Amino acid sequence: MKTASFSLSETWQLRLAPALLLPSVVSLFGALLAWAMAAADWRSTWPLTFITGLQATLLLSGAAFVAGQHDAMQDCWQRRVAPSSALRRVRRAFLALLAHLAARAVVGPLLMVAALAWLQPGWDLLLRAAAVLLVLASMLLVGALLGTRLQGRVSAWMAAGRRPLSVRAWLLKGGPRRWRRVWTEQEAYLTKRSGGLLIWLTLIPQTLIQAPRWRFHAWGKTLTSGWDIVWIGLWMLMLCLYINAATIGPPLHWRVRLAPGGLSASAWARRMVAGSMLSAMACVSAALALSMAVSDPDLRAVQLTAWAPVMADTLLAVTCALWLRGQRNDNARVLWAGVGLGLGTWLLLGGARAFGFTPQRGVALLAAELALALGFAVAAQRGWARQDLNRLVPRA
């Protein structure tokens, strides 16, 4: 019998090359920045904050991917009733890859800390280095926990604890109303789908890094400059692309649909659109709440006033994406929704400013966004009701 030419750990390293390469590139960029700061006597700390935040995001996603591969490989060996030595080998390879990932990620930020300490003799080198290491280590740990599907296991334990309570508990833990992610046609044909983690891998780091930025959406904020219009267009573009991960709907298995009281295509589309809107609002509200939790007390009041304008943006983004996906449910429509919404926002607000109107985060803009979102929601429901729902069922 021909043996495999790669060991288990080497095979993983080939699969995980992007997860290991990106932190290395960012560390190289951080090292170059550290040299430039030392050469130009540049004592600002924002490059260190930027590099650390970017590395934290890459560590979170990379650790989740590595842990997911470890979990899948461990399940494979357990189904084969493999000896315990094989499982220990999988665990050692998993820990070695996590250590390799962490080592690549910390080099750049630590070199920048050293450069700043050299430029500023009174700077607390050990304290800043410990803070950087704590941030990166926490993101590595959170990513590993997400990758091992800890959230699913905790949910199962909680559902088991509610089992004997009532019909309400039965509905909460998995009755006919439970929700599933609605995939695009390309995603539905994949046997391994990791898009469910996307909303968490982008939500947690960005809410920690960008917490002060919510003041840009505060109630009463006027968009007085061209840069404000550009940034609001970019915000709508990224929000539309990101919020697509919150698209959820009732299960589409044929037994559920054909059972007594099962959903018709139009009823499924209505619940999918309404559930996706509520899911998107809940995710963005969680991001805002997490940002408020890590912000200074004097900033929280301003962040709280941003909730209503941000919810209007969220509803407009999710309904626009659902409308275009209702015409044809593919990845290209998701991209076009983000680009179209961002460009349309930039043109409309820029045109209003060119005619002498100053756009403001107030009642008029809120009402206009909600009216557009309602129109997109009705059009999205009609579009999804005409689709072949069998093509939306994920392949086993």
BAVEXFI-268818 format. One record per residue (C-alpha): residue number from 1; residue in one letter; y, z, x. Coordinates in Angstrom, 1 decimal. Layout:
BEGIN
[NUM "A" [Y Z X]],
...
***
This chain:
BEGIN
[1 "M" [0.0 0.0 0.0]],
[2 "K" [3.4 -0.9 1.3]],
[3 "T" [5.7 2.1 1.8]],
[4 "A" [9.4 2.2 1.0]],
[5 "S" [11.6 1.3 3.9]],
[6 "F" [14.2 3.9 3.1]],
[7 "S" [14.0 7.7 2.7]],
[8 "L" [15.3 9.3 -0.5]],
[9 "S" [18.5 10.4 1.1]],
[10 "E" [19.2 7.0 2.6]],
[11 "T" [18.7 5.3 -0.7]],
[12 "W" [21.2 7.7 -2.3]],
[13 "Q" [23.7 7.0 0.4]],
[14 "L" [23.4 3.2 -0.4]],
[15 "R" [24.0 3.8 -4.1]],
[16 "L" [26.8 6.3 -3.5]],
[17 "A" [28.7 4.3 -1.0]],
[18 "P" [31.9 3.9 -3.2]],
[19 "A" [31.9 7.7 -3.9]],
[20 "L" [31.8 8.4 -0.1]],
[21 "L" [34.0 5.6 1.0]],
[22 "L" [37.1 6.3 -1.2]],
[23 "P" [37.6 9.9 0.1]],
[24 "S" [37.2 8.6 3.7]],
[25 "V" [40.0 6.0 3.0]],
[26 "V" [42.3 8.6 1.6]],
[27 "S" [41.6 10.9 4.5]],
[28 "L" [42.4 8.1 6.9]],
[29 "F" [45.7 7.5 5.0]],
[30 "G" [46.4 11.2 5.1]],
[31 "A" [45.8 11.3 8.9]],
[32 "L" [48.3 8.4 9.3]],
[33 "L" [50.8 10.2 7.2]],
[34 "A" [50.4 13.3 9.3]],
[35 "W" [51.1 11.3 12.4]],
[36 "A" [54.1 9.6 10.8]],
[37 "M" [55.5 13.0 9.6]],
[38 "A" [55.1 14.5 13.1]],
[39 "A" [56.7 11.5 14.8]],
[40 "A" [59.7 11.2 12.3]],
[41 "D" [60.2 15.0 11.9]],
[42 "W" [59.6 14.6 8.2]],
[43 "R" [59.1 18.1 6.8]],
[44 "S" [58.7 17.3 3.0]],
[45 "T" [55.6 18.8 1.4]],
[46 "W" [55.2 16.2 -1.4]],
[47 "P" [53.0 13.9 0.6]],
[48 "L" [50.6 16.8 1.1]],
[49 "T" [50.6 17.5 -2.6]],
[50 "F" [50.0 13.8 -3.4]],
[51 "I" [47.1 13.4 -1.0]],
[52 "T" [45.5 16.7 -2.0]],
[53 "G" [45.7 15.8 -5.7]],
[54 "L" [44.2 12.3 -5.1]],
[55 "Q" [41.4 13.8 -3.0]],
[56 "A" [40.8 16.4 -5.8]],
[57 "T" [40.4 13.6 -8.3]],
[58 "L" [38.0 11.6 -6.0]],
[59 "L" [36.0 14.8 -5.3]],
[60 "L" [35.6 15.6 -9.0]],
[61 "S" [34.3 12.1 -9.9]],
[62 "G" [32.2 11.7 -6.7]],
[63 "A" [30.6 15.1 -7.1]],
[64 "A" [29.8 14.4 -10.8]],
[65 "F" [28.2 11.0 -9.8]],
[66 "V" [26.2 12.6 -7.0]],
[67 "A" [25.0 15.4 -9.3]],
[68 "G" [24.1 12.9 -12.0]],
[69 "Q" [22.0 11.0 -9.6]],
[70 "H" [20.3 14.2 -8.4]],
[71 "D" [19.6 15.2 -12.0]],
[72 "A" [18.0 11.8 -12.8]],
[73 "M" [15.9 11.8 -9.7]],
[74 "Q" [14.7 15.4 -10.3]],
[75 "D" [13.7 14.4 -13.9]],
[76 "C" [11.8 11.4 -12.5]],
[77 "W" [9.8 13.6 -10.1]],
[78 "Q" [9.1 16.2 -12.8]],
[79 "R" [7.8 13.6 -15.2]],
[80 "R" [5.4 12.5 -12.4]],
[81 "V" [4.2 16.1 -12.0]],
[82 "A" [5.2 15.9 -8.3]],
[83 "P" [4.6 18.7 -5.9]],
[84 "S" [7.3 21.3 -5.4]],
[85 "S" [8.0 19.9 -1.9]],
[86 "A" [9.4 16.7 -3.5]],
[87 "L" [11.7 18.6 -5.7]],
[88 "R" [12.9 20.6 -2.7]],
[89 "R" [13.5 17.4 -0.8]],
[90 "V" [15.7 16.1 -3.7]],
[91 "R" [17.6 19.3 -3.7]],
[92 "R" [18.2 19.2 0.0]],
[93 "A" [19.4 15.6 -0.2]],
[94 "F" [21.8 16.5 -3.0]],
[95 "L" [23.3 19.4 -1.1]],
[96 "A" [23.6 17.3 2.0]],
[97 "L" [25.5 14.6 0.2]],
[98 "L" [27.8 17.1 -1.4]],
[99 "A" [28.6 18.6 2.0]],
[100 "H" [29.1 15.0 3.4]],
[101 "L" [31.5 14.2 0.6]],
[102 "A" [33.5 17.5 1.1]],
[103 "A" [33.7 16.9 4.9]],
[104 "R" [35.2 13.5 4.4]],
[105 "A" [37.7 14.7 1.9]],
[106 "V" [39.2 17.7 3.7]],
[107 "V" [40.1 15.9 7.0]],
[108 "G" [43.2 14.2 5.8]],
[109 "P" [44.8 17.1 3.9]],
[110 "L" [44.1 19.6 6.8]],
[111 "L" [45.7 17.2 9.3]],
[112 "M" [48.8 17.1 7.1]],
[113 "V" [48.8 20.9 6.9]],
[114 "A" [48.6 21.0 10.7]],
[115 "A" [51.5 18.5 11.1]],
[116 "L" [53.7 20.5 8.7]],
[117 "A" [52.9 23.8 10.6]],
[118 "W" [53.8 22.1 13.9]],
[119 "L" [57.1 20.9 12.4]],
[120 "Q" [57.9 24.3 10.8]],
[121 "P" [57.0 27.2 13.1]],
[122 "G" [57.5 29.8 10.4]],
[123 "W" [55.1 28.0 8.0]],
[124 "D" [52.0 29.9 7.0]],
[125 "L" [49.3 27.7 8.2]],
[126 "L" [46.3 29.7 7.1]],
[127 "L" [47.6 30.3 3.6]],
[128 "R" [48.4 26.6 3.0]],
[129 "A" [45.1 25.5 4.5]],
[130 "A" [43.2 28.0 2.3]],
[131 "A" [45.1 26.8 -0.8]],
[132 "V" [44.1 23.2 0.0]],
[133 "L" [40.5 24.1 0.6]],
[134 "L" [40.4 26.1 -2.6]],
[135 "V" [41.7 23.2 -4.7]],
[136 "L" [39.2 20.8 -3.2]],
[137 "A" [36.3 23.2 -3.4]],
[138 "S" [37.0 24.0 -7.1]],
[139 "M" [37.1 20.3 -8.0]],
[140 "L" [33.8 19.7 -6.1]],
[141 "L" [32.2 22.5 -8.0]],
[142 "V" [33.5 21.4 -11.4]],
[143 "G" [32.3 17.8 -10.7]],
[144 "A" [28.9 19.0 -9.7]],
[145 "L" [28.6 21.1 -12.9]],
[146 "L" [29.7 18.2 -15.1]],
[147 "G" [27.3 15.8 -13.4]],
[148 "T" [24.4 18.1 -14.1]],
[149 "R" [25.1 18.0 -17.8]],
[150 "L" [26.0 21.6 -18.0]],
[151 "Q" [28.2 21.0 -21.0]],
[152 "G" [25.2 19.5 -23.0]],
[153 "R" [23.0 22.5 -22.1]],
[154 "V" [25.6 25.0 -23.1]],
[155 "S" [26.2 23.2 -26.4]],
[156 "A" [22.4 23.3 -27.1]],
[157 "W" [22.3 27.0 -26.4]],
[158 "M" [25.2 27.6 -28.7]],
[159 "A" [23.6 25.5 -31.4]],
[160 "A" [20.3 27.4 -31.0]],
[161 "G" [22.2 30.6 -31.5]],
[162 "R" [23.6 29.3 -34.8]],
[163 "R" [20.3 28.0 -36.1]],
[164 "P" [19.5 30.6 -38.7]],
[165 "L" [22.9 31.0 -40.1]],
[166 "S" [23.5 28.6 -42.9]],
[167 "V" [23.9 24.9 -44.0]],
[168 "R" [27.2 24.9 -42.2]],
[169 "A" [25.5 25.8 -38.9]],
[170 "W" [23.0 23.0 -39.5]],
[171 "L" [25.9 20.5 -40.0]],
[172 "L" [27.6 21.8 -36.9]],
[173 "K" [24.6 21.5 -34.7]],
[174 "G" [23.4 18.0 -35.7]],
[175 "G" [23.5 17.1 -39.4]],
[176 "P" [24.2 13.6 -40.7]],
[177 "R" [27.9 13.9 -39.8]],
[178 "R" [27.5 14.3 -36.0]],
[179 "W" [29.5 11.9 -33.9]],
[180 "R" [28.6 9.5 -31.1]],
[181 "R" [30.6 7.5 -28.6]],
[182 "V" [31.3 4.0 -29.8]],
[183 "W" [30.5 1.7 -26.9]],
[184 "T" [31.8 -1.8 -26.2]],
[185 "E" [29.2 -4.7 -26.2]],
[186 "Q" [28.9 -4.6 -22.4]],
[187 "E" [28.4 -0.8 -22.4]],
[188 "A" [25.9 -0.9 -25.2]],
[189 "Y" [23.5 -3.1 -23.1]],
[190 "L" [23.6 -0.7 -20.1]],
[191 "T" [20.6 1.6 -19.7]],
[192 "K" [22.7 4.2 -17.8]],
[193 "R" [26.1 5.0 -19.2]],
[194 "S" [28.4 7.5 -17.6]],
[195 "G" [31.5 6.7 -19.6]],
[196 "G" [31.2 10.0 -21.5]],
[197 "L" [32.4 11.9 -18.4]],
[198 "L" [35.5 9.6 -18.0]],
[199 "I" [37.7 11.5 -20.3]],
[200 "W" [37.0 14.8 -18.4]],
[201 "L" [37.2 13.3 -14.9]],
[202 "T" [40.6 12.0 -15.7]],
[203 "L" [41.8 14.8 -17.9]],
[204 "I" [41.3 17.9 -15.7]],
[205 "P" [42.9 16.7 -12.4]],
[206 "Q" [45.8 14.9 -14.1]],
[207 "T" [46.7 17.9 -16.2]],
[208 "L" [46.7 20.1 -13.1]],
[209 "I" [48.7 17.7 -11.0]],
[210 "Q" [51.1 16.2 -13.5]],
[211 "A" [51.9 19.4 -15.5]],
[212 "P" [55.7 19.3 -15.0]],
[213 "R" [55.9 15.6 -16.0]],
[214 "W" [55.5 16.4 -19.7]],
[215 "R" [59.2 17.2 -19.8]],
[216 "F" [59.8 13.4 -19.8]],
[217 "H" [58.4 13.3 -23.3]],
[218 "A" [60.3 16.3 -24.6]],
[219 "W" [62.0 16.1 -28.0]],
[220 "G" [65.5 14.8 -27.7]],
[221 "K" [64.9 13.1 -24.4]],
[222 "T" [67.1 10.0 -24.0]],
[223 "L" [65.9 6.9 -22.1]],
[224 "T" [69.1 6.2 -20.3]],
[225 "S" [68.0 4.1 -17.3]],
[226 "G" [65.9 1.1 -16.7]],
[227 "W" [63.4 3.3 -14.8]],
[228 "D" [62.9 5.4 -17.9]],
[229 "I" [61.9 2.3 -19.9]],
[230 "V" [59.5 1.2 -17.1]],
[231 "W" [57.9 4.6 -17.0]],
[232 "I" [57.4 4.8 -20.7]],
[233 "G" [55.8 1.4 -20.6]],
[234 "L" [53.4 2.5 -17.9]],
[235 "W" [52.7 5.7 -19.8]],
[236 "M" [51.7 3.7 -22.9]],
[237 "L" [49.5 1.3 -20.8]],
[238 "M" [47.6 4.1 -19.1]],
[239 "L" [47.3 6.2 -22.3]],
[240 "C" [45.8 3.2 -24.2]],
[241 "L" [43.2 2.6 -21.4]],
[242 "Y" [42.4 6.2 -21.1]],
[243 "I" [42.2 7.1 -24.8]],
[244 "N" [39.5 4.4 -25.4]],
[245 "A" [37.0 7.0 -24.1]],
[246 "A" [37.8 9.1 -27.2]],
[247 "T" [36.5 6.4 -29.6]],
[248 "I" [33.7 8.1 -31.6]],
[249 "G" [31.9 7.3 -34.8]],
[250 "P" [28.9 8.5 -37.0]],
[251 "P" [25.4 7.6 -35.6]],
[252 "L" [24.3 4.0 -36.2]],
[253 "H" [20.6 4.3 -36.1]],
[254 "W" [19.0 2.2 -38.8]],
[255 "R" [17.2 5.2 -40.4]],
[256 "V" [20.5 7.0 -40.8]],
[257 "R" [22.2 3.9 -42.4]],
[258 "L" [19.3 3.1 -44.7]],
[259 "A" [18.7 6.7 -45.8]],
[260 "P" [19.8 7.8 -49.3]],
[261 "G" [23.5 8.4 -49.1]],
[262 "G" [23.8 6.4 -45.9]],
[263 "L" [27.1 4.9 -44.8]],
[264 "S" [28.1 1.3 -45.7]],
[265 "A" [29.9 -0.8 -43.1]],
[266 "S" [33.3 -0.1 -44.6]],
[267 "A" [32.7 3.7 -45.0]],
[268 "W" [31.5 3.8 -41.3]],
[269 "A" [34.6 2.0 -40.2]],
[270 "R" [36.9 4.4 -42.0]],
[271 "R" [35.2 7.4 -40.6]],
[272 "M" [35.1 5.9 -37.1]],
[273 "V" [38.9 5.1 -37.1]],
[274 "A" [39.8 8.5 -38.6]],
[275 "G" [37.4 10.4 -36.2]],
[276 "S" [38.7 8.5 -33.2]],
[277 "M" [42.3 9.3 -34.1]],
[278 "L" [41.5 13.0 -34.4]],
[279 "S" [39.4 12.9 -31.2]],
[280 "A" [42.3 11.3 -29.2]],
[281 "M" [44.8 13.9 -30.6]],
[282 "A" [42.5 16.7 -29.7]],
[283 "C" [41.9 15.5 -26.1]],
[284 "V" [45.6 14.9 -25.4]],
[285 "S" [46.5 18.3 -27.0]],
[286 "A" [44.0 19.9 -24.7]],
[287 "A" [45.6 18.3 -21.7]],
[288 "L" [49.0 19.5 -22.8]],
[289 "A" [47.7 23.0 -23.4]],
[290 "L" [46.1 23.1 -20.0]],
[291 "S" [49.3 21.9 -18.4]],
[292 "M" [51.2 24.7 -20.2]],
[293 "A" [48.7 27.3 -19.0]],
[294 "V" [49.4 26.4 -15.3]],
[295 "S" [53.1 25.9 -15.6]],
[296 "D" [56.0 28.3 -15.1]],
[297 "P" [57.1 30.2 -18.3]],
[298 "D" [60.5 28.6 -18.3]],
[299 "L" [58.9 25.1 -18.5]],
[300 "R" [56.5 25.8 -21.3]],
[301 "A" [59.1 25.6 -24.1]],
[302 "V" [60.1 22.1 -23.0]],
[303 "Q" [56.5 21.1 -22.7]],
[304 "L" [55.8 22.4 -26.2]],
[305 "T" [58.5 20.2 -27.7]],
[306 "A" [56.8 17.2 -26.2]],
[307 "W" [53.7 17.6 -28.5]],
[308 "A" [55.0 15.7 -31.5]],
[309 "P" [56.3 12.6 -29.5]],
[310 "V" [53.1 12.6 -27.4]],
[311 "M" [50.9 12.7 -30.5]],
[312 "A" [52.8 9.7 -31.9]],
[313 "D" [52.2 7.8 -28.7]],
[314 "T" [48.5 8.8 -28.8]],
[315 "L" [48.0 7.6 -32.4]],
[316 "L" [49.8 4.3 -31.6]],
[317 "A" [47.6 3.8 -28.5]],
[318 "V" [44.3 4.6 -30.1]],
[319 "T" [44.9 2.5 -33.2]],
[320 "C" [46.1 -0.5 -31.2]],
[321 "A" [43.0 -0.4 -29.1]],
[322 "L" [40.8 0.0 -32.1]],
[323 "W" [42.5 -2.9 -33.8]],
[324 "L" [41.9 -5.3 -30.9]],
[325 "R" [38.3 -4.0 -30.5]],
[326 "G" [37.8 -4.6 -34.2]],
[327 "Q" [38.4 -8.3 -33.6]],
[328 "R" [35.9 -8.5 -30.7]],
[329 "N" [34.4 -5.4 -29.3]],
[330 "D" [34.4 -6.1 -25.5]],
[331 "N" [35.9 -4.6 -22.4]],
[332 "A" [38.5 -7.4 -22.2]],
[333 "R" [40.1 -6.3 -25.5]],
[334 "V" [40.4 -2.8 -24.1]],
[335 "L" [42.4 -4.1 -21.2]],
[336 "W" [44.5 -6.4 -23.3]],
[337 "A" [45.3 -3.5 -25.6]],
[338 "G" [46.7 -1.4 -22.7]],
[339 "V" [48.6 -4.3 -21.2]],
[340 "G" [50.0 -5.5 -24.5]],
[341 "L" [51.1 -2.1 -25.7]],
[342 "G" [52.7 -1.3 -22.4]],
[343 "L" [54.5 -4.6 -22.2]],
[344 "G" [55.5 -4.5 -25.9]],
[345 "T" [57.0 -1.0 -25.5]],
[346 "W" [58.9 -2.1 -22.4]],
[347 "L" [60.3 -5.2 -24.2]],
[348 "L" [61.2 -3.4 -27.4]],
[349 "L" [62.9 -0.4 -25.8]],
[350 "G" [64.5 -2.5 -23.2]],
[351 "G" [65.8 -4.9 -25.8]],
[352 "A" [67.3 -2.0 -27.8]],
[353 "R" [69.0 -0.7 -24.8]],
[354 "A" [70.4 -4.2 -24.0]],
[355 "F" [72.0 -4.4 -27.5]],
[356 "G" [73.7 -1.0 -27.0]],
[357 "F" [71.2 1.3 -28.6]],
[358 "T" [70.0 4.3 -26.5]],
[359 "P" [66.3 5.0 -27.3]],
[360 "Q" [65.7 8.7 -27.9]],
[361 "R" [62.7 10.8 -28.5]],
[362 "G" [63.6 11.8 -32.0]],
[363 "V" [62.9 11.2 -35.7]],
[364 "A" [63.6 7.4 -35.7]],
[365 "L" [61.2 6.6 -32.8]],
[366 "L" [58.6 9.0 -34.2]],
[367 "A" [58.7 7.4 -37.6]],
[368 "A" [58.5 3.9 -36.1]],
[369 "E" [55.5 4.8 -34.0]],
[370 "L" [53.7 6.4 -37.0]],
[371 "A" [54.4 3.4 -39.2]],
[372 "L" [53.0 1.1 -36.6]],
[373 "A" [49.9 3.3 -36.1]],
[374 "L" [49.2 3.3 -39.8]],
[375 "G" [49.4 -0.5 -39.9]],
[376 "F" [47.1 -0.7 -36.9]],
[377 "A" [44.6 1.8 -38.4]],
[378 "V" [44.3 -0.2 -41.7]],
[379 "A" [43.8 -3.4 -39.7]],
[380 "A" [41.3 -1.7 -37.4]],
[381 "Q" [39.3 -0.4 -40.3]],
[382 "R" [39.1 -3.9 -41.9]],
[383 "G" [38.1 -5.5 -38.6]],
[384 "W" [35.3 -3.0 -37.8]],
[385 "A" [33.9 -3.3 -41.3]],
[386 "R" [33.3 -7.0 -40.7]],
[387 "Q" [31.4 -6.5 -37.4]],
[388 "D" [27.7 -6.6 -37.0]],
[389 "L" [27.0 -2.9 -36.6]],
[390 "N" [23.5 -3.6 -35.1]],
[391 "R" [25.3 -4.8 -31.9]],
[392 "L" [27.0 -1.4 -31.5]],
[393 "V" [23.7 0.5 -31.1]],
[394 "P" [23.1 1.5 -27.5]],
[395 "R" [20.0 0.0 -25.9]],
[396 "A" [17.3 2.5 -24.9]],
***
